[in-house]
Amino acid sequence: MASESYQKFIVNNRTRINCYLNTALWLFVITGPAIALGIAAGIFPHTDYATCLGIAIFMAVLAGVHLILLRRLPKSILTSVFALTALDALIVYMTYCHVNINLTWFLVPLLSILFCDRRLYFYALITNYVFMLAATWATAPYYVELDAHFENALSYFFNIMGGYTIETLVMAVAGYMIVKLSADYFAGLFRQQEIIEDQEKSEQERMGVLDSMAEIYDNVNLISFVDNTEMSLRDPEQVKHVIDMPAQTHTLMNQRIMGQVMPDQMDDFLEFTNITTVRERLNRKKIISADFIDVVSGWFRAQYITVEAAPDGRPDLVIYTTRNVDDEKRREEHLVRLSMTDELTRLYNRRRFEEDLDECRKRQLDNDLVMFSIDINGLKVVNDTMGHAAGDELIKGAADCMLLSIGKVGKVYRTGGDEFMAIIHTEEPECIRERIHEKAREWHGMYSDTIALAVGYASMANHPDATVDDLERIADAEMYAEKNRYYQEAGIDRRRN
C-alpha cells in the first residue's frame, strides 16, 4: 500500500505536469502562424491559411479551457485527462488537414509517463490509439490517391494501422515498465524517507526523555555497550569517552563519585557499579538500583536503566543515574520508626521487640546481655477508680523512669498494657534495677503521687547456657516474684478487688 507521503507526491507532481502541459498547449497556438509562414515559403503546398487560423483558434480554445480547469482543479485527474486529449485532438486536426509535420502519435503517451500514474498512462495510450484509428480512416482516401501501391482506401487503412498497432503494443509494454519502475522507485524513496523520519523522530523523543532525565537526576551517564563509550548528559558538550573494558572496571562518573561514598559502603558501591558486570545483571531487566551514603549530601540512589536491548535481552544502551534521596530516606526511616514505636510512650513496641529477639537468636549472645521484665503495680485499680487518663499517666511515667535509668545502654519496649521489656548490655544489672526503683520513687503525677514498678531481670553472666528466650522467661518469673512481694508487703490481696 502506497504511503501517504508518496500519494501526496503523486498529487503535487500531477499539479506541476498540468502546469507544464498548459504551457505546451499555449505554445501550440503559435503553430498556426508558423504553418502560415511555411505556406508562404512553399513548404506546405497541401495546406491553406484557413487551416492555420483554425489550428490557432482551436488550440487557443483548448488551452483556455485547460487553464480554467487548472485554476479550479489543479490536482484533479480530469485536468490531466483534458490536456492529454487536447494534444491528441491537435494531432488529429493536423493529420486531417494534411499538415506535413512529422509529429509522432506517441508523443501523448510519452508525456503521460511524466505523471508516474498507471491510470493516466493507459488512458493516454488507449485514447491515442482510438484517435489514431479515426484519423487514419478519415485520411485514407486522400493518401491512397497519392500512392499507387494501394488498391483502395481500405487496404491503405489496414496497412498503416497494422504498423501503428504493433508500435502501440511495443509502446504499451515499454511505457508500462517505465511507469511501474518510476512509481516503484519513488514509492521506495518515500518509504525510506518515512523510515528515516520515524527514526529521527524516535531519536528526538528519546533524546527529549534523556534530557528530561538529565534535569531530574544529579548525574546522568549514557553508556553504550555497542561501541563501549560513556557520555554525560549533564555535560553541555556531551563528549563521548571510550570505556576500556579489559582494563577499566568503573566509568569516569563513578570514579569521581566513589571518593564521596561512606567508607563502610565502598565495597558494595564498587560491586554495584562494576561496569564489566552491568550487562549480565541487567539481562532482561529494565532497572537495577542501590542506595548509598554520600559523606557530604547524605543518601543517594544509583540506577542502571535499560534503554535499548539486544534480542537476547542483554542491554546495548544504558542510562546510569544518581539522585539524592536523603529526604526520602529520612521520611522512610521516620515511617519505620513510627511502625516500631508505641504511640503512648514513644518506646519501641512489641513488633520491634520480636524483631530484635530474632536478631539475638541468629547470633551468639554477648556475655553482658541482660533481659529486663518490668510491670506497673496497681494499674488496674487506678484505671477503675481514677479513670484511664490517670492510668495512661502511670504508663508514661513508668516509661520515663525506665528511659532515665537505662539511657543508651539498651532498648526499652512496651510489650503490653502495663508490661515492658528491656534488652541491655551491662555488667551491673542490679544497679540499673535500683535506679529504676529510685526514679519511680521520685516520680509524681497530676492524678497520682506515686508509681510502683515490679522489675525482674536475667543475665547471660548468671545463665551462660541460656537462650534469649530462656532469659525472657527467667526475667518474667523474677518480675512476678517481685510483684508478689510488693503486694504482700503492702497487705494487698490481689485475688480481691
Secondary structure, DSSP 8 states (H G I E B T S, - for coil): ---HHHHHHHHHHHHHHHHHHHHHHHHHHTHHHHHHHHHHTTS-TT--HHHHHHHHHHHHHHHHHHHHHHHH-TT-HHHHHHHHHHHHHHHHHHHHTT------TTHHHHHHGGG--HHHHHHHHHHHHHHHHHHHHHHHHHHHHH-TT-SSHHHHHHHHHHHHHHHHHHHHHHHHHHHHHHHHHHHHHHHHHHHHHHHHHHHHHHHHHHHHHHHHSSEEEEEETTTTEEEETTSTT--EEE--TTT--S-HHHHHHGGGB-GGGHHHHHHHT-TTTHHHHTTT-SEEEEEEEETTTEEEEEEEEEEEE-TTS-EEEEEEEEEE-HHHHHHHHHHHHHHTB-TTT-SB-HHHHHHHHHHHHHS---TTEEEEEEEETTHHHHHHHH-HHHHHHHHHHHHHHHHHHHGGGEEEEE-SSSEEEEEEE-S-HHHHHHHHHHHHHH---SS-S---EEEEEEETTT-TT--HHHHHHHHHHHHHHHHHHHHHHHT--TT--
